[in-house]
Amino acid sequence: MTTLPTLYLSHGSPMTALEPGAAGAFLQRLGPAIDATFGRPKAVLAVSAHTLTRAPVLLAADRHEAVYDFHGFPDALYRLRYDAPGAPALAERVQGLLAAAGIASHRIDEGGLDHGIWTPLRYAWPAADVPVLPLGFVPSWTPAQLLAFGQALAPLADEGVLVVGTGSLTHNLRLLSGPAGRPPPDTPEIAESAAFRAWVADRAAAADWPALLDYRRQAPHAALMHPTDEHWLPWYPAAGAAGPGAAGVRLHGSVTYGCLAMDAYGFGESALALAEALAA
C-alpha cells in the first residue's frame, strides 16, 4: 500500500445523492482511481461538518446506517441506504494517536453516517464495503487547532486509512432562498463564490498556511461564503493529516445553485498521483 493522500470533499445539498451532477460524476471516478493507484483503503476516517461535538468523539460501532439529518426533501431520498461496516479497532488506534498529541477523545459504540459522509461514499464505493469511522470535531476550535488535530492522524496515511474531511467549500444557504425560491442547480456562479474558490486554490497550491489559517480575514468574501464556518473547517484536519506544510491539489471544481461550491482537494505528495489518475 502506497501512502494515501488525504481528502477534503464538498458534499453539497442532500439532493446530490439523487442528482449527482458534475460532483457526483467526479465522486464516481474517485473511488476507482484511489483503488487503482493506491489499493482499496482499509478504512475511511471521516470528519464531517454534520458531526459536531464538544470534544472529539469516535463512533466505533460495528455497523453503520445512513442518517437522514435533513427534512423537506423528496421521499426517494429517505429510501436510499448506505449500510457500511464500522471500524472499532481503528477507533482504538485513532484514540491513541490523539492521546499521544495531547488531545483527549471519546470512543462510543454507536454508529450512523450523516449525509456529509454517506452521500460521497455512496458514489465512491457504492457497495458499502469499505469500513468507516466517523470522528466528530469541535467547531469552536481555531483553524490552527484543527490543523494540529489532523497532524496527529498523519501516520494513518501509511497504514491504508483514507482520512476524509467533508463539508462544502462555500456554504451560505441564505443565498439559496429568495422570492422565487431556490435557484436552478445550473445557475451561473456569482462573482463572490468564484473569487473565494480561486483564492483557496491559489493559497492551497502554494501551501500558504499563514494565509489559509487566517482565511476569515484574508480570503475574499469569506464571511459571505461562510456565515458560519462548520462546512469549511473539515478542510484543516484533512490537510493536517497529510503532514506539516502539505500543499493542496484541487481535484475537482464545480458549483451548484450559483453559490454552493463542490470543490474537492487532495493533500500530500500522493495527491498529485491521484490527480493524474483522475485525469487519465
NORSULDA-V495843 format. One record per residue. N is the residue number from 1. SS is DSSP state (H for helix, E for strand, C for the rest). NEAR is the number of other C-alpha atoms within 12 Angstrom. Layout:
<<N | SS | NEAR> <N | SS | NEAR>>
This chain:
<<1 | C | 21> <2 | C | 24> <3 | C | 31> <4 | C | 42> <5 | C | 48> <6 | E | 52> <7 | E | 51> <8 | E | 50> <9 | E | 51> <10 | E | 49> <11 | C | 49> <12 | C | 44> <13 | C | 39> <14 | H | 34> <15 | H | 30> <16 | H | 34> <17 | H | 37> <18 | C | 25> <19 | C | 22> <20 | C | 26> <21 | H | 25> <22 | H | 25> <23 | H | 37> <24 | H | 37> <25 | H | 25> <26 | H | 33> <27 | H | 38> <28 | H | 25> <29 | H | 29> <30 | H | 38> <31 | H | 34> <32 | H | 24> <33 | H | 29> <34 | H | 37> <35 | H | 24> <36 | H | 21> <37 | H | 26> <38 | H | 28> <39 | C | 24> <40 | C | 27> <41 | C | 35> <42 | C | 29> <43 | E | 34> <44 | E | 46> <45 | E | 46> <46 | E | 50> <47 | E | 53> <48 | E | 48> <49 | C | 41> <50 | C | 37> <51 | C | 36> <52 | E | 27> <53 | C | 23> <54 | C | 16> <55 | C | 22> <56 | E | 33> <57 | E | 32> <58 | E | 41> <59 | E | 41> <60 | C | 34> <61 | C | 29> <62 | C | 24> <63 | E | 26> <64 | E | 31> <65 | C | 31> <66 | E | 32> <67 | C | 27> <68 | C | 29> <69 | C | 22> <70 | C | 18> <71 | C | 14> <72 | C | 12> <73 | C | 17> <74 | C | 16> <75 | H | 13> <76 | H | 15> <77 | H | 25> <78 | H | 22> <79 | C | 15> <80 | C | 23> <81 | C | 26> <82 | C | 36> <83 | C | 30> <84 | E | 32> <85 | E | 30> <86 | C | 36> <87 | C | 35> <88 | H | 29> <89 | H | 23> <90 | H | 34> <91 | H | 38> <92 | H | 23> <93 | H | 25> <94 | H | 43> <95 | H | 31> <96 | H | 23> <97 | H | 25> <98 | H | 32> <99 | H | 18> <100 | H | 17> <101 | C | 19> <102 | C | 15> <103 | C | 25> <104 | C | 22> <105 | E | 29> <106 | E | 26> <107 | E | 29> <108 | E | 24> <109 | C | 22> <110 | C | 23> <111 | C | 31> <112 | C | 37> <113 | E | 45> <114 | C | 38> <115 | H | 39> <116 | H | 41> <117 | H | 49> <118 | H | 46> <119 | H | 43> <120 | H | 48> <121 | H | 45> <122 | H | 37> <123 | H | 29> <124 | H | 33> <125 | C | 31> <126 | C | 25> <127 | C | 18> <128 | C | 29> <129 | C | 24> <130 | C | 32> <131 | E | 39> <132 | E | 46> <133 | E | 49> <134 | E | 53> <135 | E | 52> <136 | E | 40> <137 | E | 42> <138 | C | 30> <139 | C | 28> <140 | C | 18> <141 | C | 24> <142 | C | 24> <143 | H | 32> <144 | H | 26> <145 | H | 24> <146 | H | 35> <147 | H | 33> <148 | H | 29> <149 | H | 43> <150 | H | 46> <151 | H | 35> <152 | C | 34> <153 | C | 43> <154 | H | 37> <155 | H | 27> <156 | H | 38> <157 | H | 38> <158 | H | 25> <159 | H | 26> <160 | C | 28> <161 | E | 39> <162 | E | 47> <163 | E | 52> <164 | E | 49> <165 | E | 51> <166 | E | 49> <167 | E | 45> <168 | C | 44> <169 | C | 46> <170 | C | 51> <171 | C | 39> <172 | C | 30> <173 | H | 26> <174 | H | 20> <175 | H | 27> <176 | H | 23> <177 | C | 15> <178 | C | 10> <179 | C | 9> <180 | C | 9> <181 | C | 12> <182 | C | 20> <183 | C | 21> <184 | C | 17> <185 | C | 26> <186 | C | 19> <187 | C | 17> <188 | C | 19> <189 | C | 26> <190 | C | 24> <191 | H | 17> <192 | H | 26> <193 | H | 37> <194 | H | 29> <195 | H | 24> <196 | H | 34> <197 | H | 38> <198 | H | 24> <199 | H | 25> <200 | H | 40> <201 | H | 28> <202 | H | 21> <203 | H | 27> <204 | H | 34> <205 | H | 27> <206 | C | 20> <207 | C | 25> <208 | C | 23> <209 | H | 27> <210 | H | 19> <211 | H | 21> <212 | H | 36> <213 | H | 31> <214 | C | 19> <215 | H | 31> <216 | H | 25> <217 | H | 14> <218 | H | 20> <219 | C | 31> <220 | C | 25> <221 | C | 27> <222 | H | 29> <223 | H | 21> <224 | H | 26> <225 | H | 36> <226 | C | 31> <227 | C | 18> <228 | C | 21> <229 | C | 31> <230 | H | 36> <231 | H | 38> <232 | H | 49> <233 | H | 47> <234 | H | 50> <235 | H | 49> <236 | H | 56> <237 | H | 48> <238 | H | 51> <239 | H | 52> <240 | H | 43> <241 | C | 47> <242 | C | 45> <243 | C | 34> <244 | C | 27> <245 | C | 27> <246 | C | 36> <247 | C | 35> <248 | E | 43> <249 | E | 36> <250 | E | 36> <251 | E | 36> <252 | E | 32> <253 | C | 32> <254 | C | 37> <255 | E | 36> <256 | E | 39> <257 | C | 32> <258 | C | 29> <259 | C | 41> <260 | E | 45> <261 | E | 43> <262 | C | 44> <263 | C | 42> <264 | E | 47> <265 | E | 46> <266 | E | 45> <267 | E | 47> <268 | C | 37> <269 | C | 25> <270 | H | 31> <271 | H | 37> <272 | H | 26> <273 | H | 25> <274 | H | 38> <275 | H | 29> <276 | H | 19> <277 | H | 22> <278 | H | 26> <279 | H | 15> <280 | C | 12>>
